[in-house]
Amino acid sequence: MTTTTRTGDLAFNDYTDRQRRELEPDRLLERAMAVRPSGNYRYAGGGWEPLSYPGFAVVSMVEENPGNESLVTVLKAIASGLVKQCPWEESIYLLPADSYHQTVANTLSEKRFLDHILRPGLEGEYPGIVEKAFSKVGRAPKSEGRQRSDGEPAGARAAAGGAAEPLAMKMIGLSIFGTALGVLGVFDNEADYQRILHFRSGFYSDPALAALDVRMTRPFIGHITLAYIETDLTGQQRQQLAEAVHMLNRQLKEVEPLFSISSTGLRRYEHLSAFLRKDHFPRYHF
């Protein structure tokens, strides 16, 4: 008999502690020693080409959400500094700036996307299924909304026809993942974090999506991926990578830019460098 392990989101304090712990020098070195090629990109003929990794996801694009112009500039500078400190042309693939995003909810990718969406011929219907799930989620309860200066929760204002204030995620440092590098985010306002968890809870509990095997496979981790590792690094390179990331984080600490998130929405991708939106794809406003 197979057992399915349930995944849940982290409590606010646990989430914040987890994000900050990942930026400590010893953890960066530990992560660098374990990093491996992602297999998502191939360097050939002096340039990079993406490899197939199709799917759908609910994401918040950095450039699509208003107020993130300075954040894009900072992220591009970090990416540039990374390859300057680690000039391994065939080893580190930098994502284009127009792909920078926060995944709010994974849905289906690669084999699961092929098995549950593409091969059964459901790709045309899938955006409508997601749209219905969005509509059922609704706004976060008033107690979870951001408290405005006049004492009225933003969620109440949104329900009355106004727009809620954007979520504010503070980007605190570059981290090393299993196959990639990304900038981690935390929330000074716990209510912002709870609004994301409210959305995820409602989204993943939708019966129609569950019937397609859409489920929470990992907790929410605030991050923007900047690069993928695509070769097996030497021991010296791994040490150099950890040192470079730590140095960049000291610089980033002086800025700690905010990622302003007003909305999220369904995106389709054939590979991890381009997340495409069609006019009928649903969006959810926080």
N, C-alpha and C positions, 0 to 999 in steps of 0.2 A: 504494500500500500504506500502511495506517495503522499508526502505531507507538504502542504503549502504554507510557507512562512509568511505571516502578515507583516507588512511594513507600515510604520506610522511616522508622522512628522514629529520633530523634536519639540520639547517644551522650550519656551523663549530663552531662558537662562542657559539651558543645555546647548541650544543652537548657537548662541552668542559665544559661549566658552569654546565650543567646537571650532568655530570660524577663527577665533584669535589664536587658539592652540596650533592650528595648521600653519601659522606664519612664524612660529618660533624656529630659531636656527637649527636645533637638533631635529625637529620634525621635517624641515625642508631637506636636510641631508638624508634623512631616512627615506623620504619620498623620492629624492633624486636617485638613490641607490636602487630603488625598485621600479623606476619608470621604464616603460617598454614601448616599442613602436605601435602606433595605432592601426596601421594598415589602411588608413583612409585616404592617403595621398601617395603619389609616386613621382619621384624626381627623374626626369628623362629629357634628354636633349637640351639641357641647360635651363629647364623650367619645370614647374609643378603641374600635375594634372590630378584632379579628384577622382577617386574610385567610387563606384556605386554604393550608396547607402540610403535607400529610399524610405520614405515614411511621412507621417503627419506628427505635428506637435503643437501644443498651445504655448506660444512664446510672446514675450514683450521685446520688440526690437528697440535698440537704443535710439536710432535715428528717427523712428516713427513716433516716439513719445516726446512731446514738446519739452524744451528746457534742458536738453542733454548735449548741446553743442560743445561746451567746454569739456564735458566728460569724454567725448569722442577724441578730442585733441590730446587729453591725458592718456587715454588708452593706446593711441597710436604712438605716443612718445615712449610708453612702457615697452611696447612691442619692438620698436626700433632699438631701444636700449638693450633689450634681451639679445637680439642677434648681433649687436655690436660687441657685447661681452662674450657671447658664445657664437663666433662666426663659422658655424659648421653648415655650409651651404646646403648639403643634402640631408641634414638631420632635423631641422626645425622648419616647419611650414607655418607661416603667419597667415591667419585668416584675414580676408578683406574687411575693412571697417564697416561696410554696409551689411555684414553678416553678424555683427556684434548683437547679442541678445541675452535675455534671461529666460530659461525654460521654466514656465510656471507649472506645466503638467505634461509629462511624457504621455504619448498615447500608444502608437504602434510604429515600429520601425523594422527594417530589414525582414527577417524571416516571418516575424509575427504580422507585419504589414502585408507581406505577400500572401500568407496563409488566410488571414481574416478579412482583408479588404480587397486586394488586387485580384487574386485568383477567383474569388466568389463574385466578382463584378460589382462590388459595392462602393467603388471610389466615388461615383457620382452621387450616391445617397449619403455618404459619410458626413459631409459638411452640415446637412440638415439634421442629422442625428446629434451632432455636436451642438448645433444651435439650440435645439430643444433642451439639451443638458444645461447650457448656459442660462436659459430662461428660468429653469427650475432652481438654479443656485440662488438667485436673488442677491440683494445687498447683504453685507454683513450686518448682524443685529446692532442696534444703537450702541450697546455697551462695548462693542468691538470697534466702532468707528473712531476716527481721530477727533479729539475734542477741539472745537474751534475756540477762538478767543472770546466769542460771545456766549459760550457755554452750550451751543447746539452741536451735537455730533454730526460729522460730515455725512454719515449715512442717512440721517433724517433729511438733510437738505437735498440729497440726491433723490430720495424717494419722493420728495415733493416737487421734483422737476429740475433741481439744480444739479451741478456736477460736484462730486466729492473732491476733496483735495487729493492730489497725487500721492502715492506712496513714496517715501524717501528712503532709499537704501544707500548707506554710506559705504563706498568702496575702500577697503582698508589695506589690501595688500595682495601681491601675486602669490599664488599657491601652485604646487606641483601635484597633479592628479596622476592616475595610473598611466595615462598615455598622452596627457595634455597639460597645458598651463593656462590658468585663468585667474582673474582678479576676484577676490571674495568680498561679499557684502554683508553688513549687519544693519540693524534698525535701532536708532535711538528711541523711537517711539514703538513700544510693544504693540500698540493697536494696529500699526501698519503690517507687522508680521502676522497678526491674527486675521487680518483681512485676506491675506494670501491663503492662510490655512483654511479659512472659511470657504473660499472658492474651491480649493483642492478637495476638501471633504465632500462638498456637494457634487462636484464633478465626478469624482471616483465612485460615488454611491449611486450614480445613475444606472438603472437596470438595463437600458438599451445599450449603453457603452459596455457594461459588464458582460453582456451577451456576446460582445465581439472581443472579449478578453482584454479590454482596456482596464488596467488596474494600477494602483500605486506600487511601483517596483523599487522606489527609493525615497527617502525623505527629501523635503525641499532643502536645497542648498543654494543660497544666493551667490551667483557667480556669473562672470562674463568670460567665456573662453576666448583666448587670444591666439593660441598656437597649439600645434600637435607635434609630437615627437615621432620621427619616421625612420630612425635607424637605431640599432642597439649601441648605446653610448659606451665608451670606455670608462674605466674607473676614474681616470683623471677628468674626463668630461663631466661625469656626474658630480664630482666635487666642485668643478668650476661652475656648473649649472646652479647648484645650491648657493654658492657664494654670490653669483650674479643676481639671483632672485632676492637674496637678503639685502644686497646693496640697493637694488631698485625699490625695495620696500621702505628703506630708510628715506629715500627721496619722496615716495608716494605719501608717506606719513605726514609730510609737510603740507599736503594738499587735501587728501581724503575727499575726493569729489563725490557728489551725490548723483545717484541714478534715479531720476524722476520717472515713476511708472504710473501712468494714468489708465492704461488699458492693456489687455492682452488679447490674443486672437489665434485662430487656427492658421497654420502655415504648412505648406507641402514642400518637401525637399527630395531631390534625387541624390544629393551629396551634402556634406556638412558645411559647404561654403556659401550656399544660397538658399534662403527660406522664403518661398514665394507665396504671395497672397492673391487670390482672385476676388472679384467684387462680391461674390455671393458667400465668401467664407465668413463665418460669424466672428464677432468681436465682443468682448466683455469689458465693461468700464467699472473700475474699482470705485 
